[in-house]
Amino acid sequence: MLDSEATLLATARQGDPQAFSGLVELYQTPVYNLCYRMLNSSGDAEDAAQETFLRAYKSMKKYDKSRSFATWLMSIAAHYCIDQLRKRRMKIISTEDLPYFEVVDGNPGPESIMAQRQEQDRVRKLLHTLNPIDRAAVIMYYWSELSYQEISQALNLTESAVKSRLHRARRNLAQTWIDQQQKIQLHERNHHGELQTPAF
């Protein structure tokens, strides 16, 4: 923790609103990004980020200074987003792709860009099947780059439970991806076969 952050945190815990505003400036981007990837809406993410900081401000005196402030803040954001997703009864995630599905092309042409967008859309649809807690764990691990320990603290899970959820999510997503890829390839072969002129 930077000295300036430590000073802001100590002063904010005493009820200084200006010091807390300084903390908001430090963390507004990572908190917003987490909320956006959970809710997939800029408007909802802004509301969720504001609610996160409001809840944090009201709970500053309860904050355990032995705990990472960033993890504590991300925990508030994640739980709020999980509640919102449960209320919606919808499963939505960012349009971004997971690292192991990333398509790398140094000089993509129109066809490559279109193919990449199609694959990202397929991945997004796959990720819709994750429950909110698994989704939060995946986002915290891949995008927020939190450790297993930090995620376990944020989501009130054991580290083994976090590892298990991430492993299961990766395995299921990868297997479903492979199955869909095989179906697409089979469809393309059948389609091309129908168009071919028989050789006499």
Residue pairs with C-beta under 8 A, 6 or more apart in sequence:
1 9
1 69
4 22
5 23
5 26
5 69
7 19
8 19
8 20
8 22
8 23
8 26
9 19
9 23
9 65
9 69
11 19
12 19
12 20
12 22
12 23
12 60
13 60
13 61
13 63
13 65
15 60
15 61
17 57
20 53
20 56
20 57
20 60
23 69
24 53
27 70
27 73
28 49
28 53
30 70
30 74
30 144
31 49
31 52
31 53
31 73
31 74
31 77
32 45
32 46
32 49
33 143
33 144
34 74
34 77
34 78
34 81
34 139
34 140
34 143
34 144
35 44
35 45
35 46
35 48
35 49
35 52
35 77
35 80
35 81
36 42
36 45
36 94
37 93
37 94
37 96
37 139
37 143
38 45
38 48
38 78
38 81
38 82
38 84
38 85
38 93
38 132
38 135
38 136
38 139
39 45
39 48
39 81
39 84
39 85
39 92
40 92
40 93
40 94
40 95
41 92
44 84
48 77
48 80
48 81
48 84
49 77
51 80
52 73
52 76
52 77
52 80
55 76
55 80
56 63
56 72
56 73
56 76
59 76
63 69
63 72
64 72
67 153
68 150
68 153
71 146
71 150
71 153
71 154
72 153
72 154
74 140
74 144
74 146
74 150
74 154
75 153
75 154
75 155
75 156
78 136
78 140
78 154
78 155
79 155
81 132
81 136
82 132
82 133
82 136
85 91
85 92
85 132
85 135
86 132
91 127
91 128
91 129
91 130
91 131
91 132
91 135
92 128
93 124
93 127
93 128
93 130
93 135
93 139
94 124
94 139
94 143
95 120
95 121
95 124
96 120
96 143
97 103
97 119
97 120
97 123
98 123
98 127
98 138
98 142
98 173
99 142
100 170
100 174
101 119
101 120
101 123
101 177
103 112
103 115
103 116
103 119
105 112
105 116
108 116
122 177
122 180
123 173
123 177
126 173
126 176
126 177
126 180
127 135
127 138
127 173
129 172
129 176
130 138
130 169
130 173
133 155
133 157
133 165
134 165
134 168
134 169
136 154
136 155
137 151
137 155
137 157
137 162
137 165
137 166
137 169
138 166
138 169
140 146
140 150
140 151
140 154
140 155
141 148
141 151
141 166
146 154
148 159
148 162
148 163
149 159
151 157
151 162
152 158
152 159
152 161
152 162
155 162
157 165
